[in-house]
Amino acid sequence: MSHAPTIQTARLTLRPFTAEDAPAVYEYARHREVAATTATIPHPYRPEDAVEWIERLAERAGEGAMVNFGIVVRETALLIGAIDLRLEPEHRAADLGYAIHPAHWNRGYVTEAARAVVEYGFETLNLNRIHAHHFASNPASGRIMEKIGMTREGTMRQRFCKWGVMHDTIHWAILRSDYEERKSR
């Protein structure tokens, strides 16, 4: 259930990470503006952080805790980011997360990848709910969540501390019934 397949979209290949991807992971994760929009990417980000992260992915997938995909631009074969579902099997739910190289922001790549991963979550993993959150200071991420059919569920005030600053988080979700209704249109 937790090992990622390869998924093709119009412009992307979503595929499992390999050890050889560490330099590409470092290339997108090293940017401060990427780390600033995520809960877990540190800054500064070191090349060895990418190696360790890829090693942990395999462990978490083996535990059934996560399905993680590298986001690859089909035209160039360039790995530009990651998207994952952190699984909550007992609740038939998952938390969606993503990060992408800033040079590829505002091109619709994350929206395209997220639509495919949501479809995979409902159609293959038989999930009932997929949720996500973003820092209030990152409204672009909220626009992605809205475009993929998620409903804004609320704000958690000062929910997360990043680099000594408290951040509000905006929470979104899509239910299987929402997904099926959108699919039938």
C-alpha positions as CSV (number, residue, x, y, z in Angstrom):
1,M,0.0,0.0,0.0
2,S,2.8,2.5,0.8
3,H,5.2,2.0,-2.0
4,A,4.8,4.7,-4.7
5,P,4.1,3.7,-8.2
6,T,5.1,5.9,-11.2
7,I,2.3,8.2,-12.3
8,Q,2.3,10.1,-15.6
9,T,0.4,13.4,-16.0
10,A,0.3,15.7,-19.0
11,R,3.7,17.4,-18.1
12,L,5.0,15.4,-15.2
13,T,6.3,12.0,-14.1
14,L,5.6,11.3,-10.4
15,R,8.0,8.5,-9.3
16,P,9.7,7.0,-6.3
17,F,13.0,8.6,-5.2
18,T,16.3,6.8,-5.6
19,A,19.6,7.4,-3.9
20,E,20.8,9.1,-7.1
21,D,18.2,11.8,-6.6
22,A,20.1,13.3,-3.7
23,P,21.8,16.1,-5.7
24,A,18.4,17.2,-7.2
25,V,16.7,17.1,-3.8
26,Y,19.5,19.3,-2.4
27,E,19.1,21.6,-5.3
28,Y,15.4,22.4,-4.6
29,A,15.5,22.1,-0.7
30,R,18.6,24.3,-0.2
31,H,16.6,27.5,-1.0
32,R,15.6,29.5,2.0
33,E,12.2,30.4,0.4
34,V,11.4,26.7,0.1
35,A,12.3,25.9,3.7
36,A,10.3,29.0,4.8
37,T,7.1,27.5,3.4
38,T,7.5,24.0,5.0
39,A,7.3,22.6,8.4
40,T,10.2,20.2,8.1
41,I,12.8,21.4,5.7
42,P,15.7,23.0,7.7
43,H,17.8,25.9,6.5
44,P,20.6,25.8,5.8
45,Y,20.1,22.5,4.0
46,R,23.2,20.4,3.4
47,P,23.8,17.8,0.7
48,E,24.0,15.1,3.4
49,D,20.5,16.1,4.5
50,A,19.2,15.1,1.1
51,V,20.9,11.7,1.4
52,E,19.5,11.1,4.8
53,W,16.0,12.2,3.8
54,I,15.9,9.8,0.9
55,E,17.0,7.0,3.2
56,R,14.2,7.8,5.7
57,L,11.7,7.8,2.9
58,A,12.3,4.1,2.3
59,E,11.9,3.3,6.0
60,R,8.6,5.2,6.3
61,A,7.3,3.6,3.1
62,G,8.1,0.2,4.5
63,E,6.3,1.0,7.7
64,G,3.2,2.0,5.7
65,A,3.4,5.6,6.9
66,M,4.0,7.4,3.7
67,V,3.8,7.4,-0.1
68,N,6.3,9.9,-1.6
69,F,6.8,10.9,-5.2
70,G,9.5,12.9,-6.9
71,I,8.1,15.5,-9.3
72,V,9.9,15.2,-12.6
73,V,9.3,17.5,-15.6
74,R,8.7,15.0,-18.5
75,E,10.1,17.3,-21.2
76,T,13.5,17.8,-19.4
77,A,13.6,14.7,-17.0
78,L,14.5,17.2,-14.3
79,L,13.5,16.4,-10.7
80,I,12.1,19.6,-9.3
81,G,10.3,18.7,-6.1
82,A,8.5,16.2,-4.0
83,I,4.9,15.4,-3.1
84,D,3.6,13.0,-0.5
85,L,0.8,11.5,1.4
86,R,1.5,10.8,5.1
87,L,-0.9,8.0,5.7
88,E,-3.3,7.5,8.6
89,P,-4.6,4.0,7.7
90,E,-6.7,3.6,10.9
91,H,-8.7,6.7,9.7
92,R,-8.5,6.0,5.9
93,A,-6.9,9.5,5.7
94,A,-3.7,11.1,4.7
95,D,-1.9,14.5,5.0
96,L,-0.8,15.9,1.6
97,G,2.5,17.8,1.5
98,Y,4.8,19.1,-1.2
99,A,7.9,21.2,-2.0
100,I,9.2,22.5,-5.3
101,H,12.2,24.4,-6.6
102,P,11.4,28.1,-6.6
103,A,12.4,28.4,-10.3
104,H,9.4,26.3,-11.1
105,W,6.8,28.1,-8.9
106,N,3.7,29.5,-10.6
107,R,3.8,27.1,-13.5
108,G,1.0,24.8,-12.3
109,Y,3.3,21.9,-11.6
110,V,2.2,21.4,-8.0
111,T,-1.5,21.6,-8.9
112,E,-1.0,19.0,-11.6
113,A,0.9,16.7,-9.3
114,A,-1.5,17.2,-6.4
115,R,-4.5,16.3,-8.6
116,A,-2.8,13.1,-9.6
117,V,-1.8,12.2,-6.0
118,V,-5.3,12.9,-4.7
119,E,-6.7,10.6,-7.4
120,Y,-4.2,8.0,-6.4
121,G,-5.2,8.4,-2.8
122,F,-8.9,7.9,-3.4
123,E,-8.8,5.4,-6.3
124,T,-5.9,3.2,-5.3
125,L,-5.4,3.6,-1.5
126,N,-9.2,3.8,-0.9
127,L,-8.8,6.8,1.4
128,N,-11.8,8.7,2.7
129,R,-10.1,12.0,3.5
130,I,-7.1,13.9,2.3
131,H,-6.1,17.0,4.3
132,A,-3.4,19.6,4.0
133,H,-2.3,22.8,5.6
134,H,-0.1,25.8,4.9
135,F,1.3,28.7,6.7
136,A,-1.0,31.7,6.4
137,S,2.0,33.6,5.0
138,N,1.9,31.3,2.0
139,P,-1.4,31.9,0.3
140,A,-0.2,30.4,-3.0
141,S,-0.3,27.0,-1.4
142,G,-3.9,27.7,-0.4
143,R,-4.7,28.4,-4.0
144,I,-3.3,25.0,-5.0
145,M,-5.5,23.3,-2.4
146,E,-8.6,25.2,-3.6
147,K,-7.8,24.3,-7.3
148,I,-7.6,20.6,-6.5
149,G,-11.1,20.6,-4.8
150,M,-10.2,21.0,-1.2
151,T,-12.4,22.9,1.2
152,R,-11.0,25.3,3.7
153,E,-11.8,24.0,7.1
154,G,-10.3,26.7,9.3
155,T,-7.3,28.5,10.8
156,M,-5.2,27.3,13.7
157,R,-3.7,30.5,15.3
158,Q,0.0,30.4,16.1
159,R,0.0,26.7,15.4
160,F,3.6,26.3,14.3
161,C,6.9,27.9,15.3
162,K,9.4,28.2,12.4
163,W,12.7,29.9,13.1
164,G,11.4,31.5,16.3
165,V,8.3,33.0,14.6
166,M,4.8,31.7,15.4
167,H,2.7,31.0,12.3
168,D,-1.0,30.5,11.8
169,T,-1.8,27.5,9.7
170,I,-4.8,27.2,7.3
171,H,-6.3,23.8,7.1
172,W,-8.0,22.2,4.0
173,A,-9.5,18.8,3.1
174,I,-11.2,16.9,0.4
175,L,-13.4,13.9,1.2
176,R,-14.1,10.9,-1.0
177,S,-17.6,12.2,-1.6
178,D,-16.3,15.6,-2.7
179,Y,-13.8,13.9,-5.1
180,E,-16.5,11.6,-6.6
181,E,-18.9,14.6,-7.1
182,R,-16.2,16.6,-8.9
183,K,-15.3,13.6,-11.0
184,S,-18.9,13.0,-12.1
185,R,-19.2,16.6,-13.5
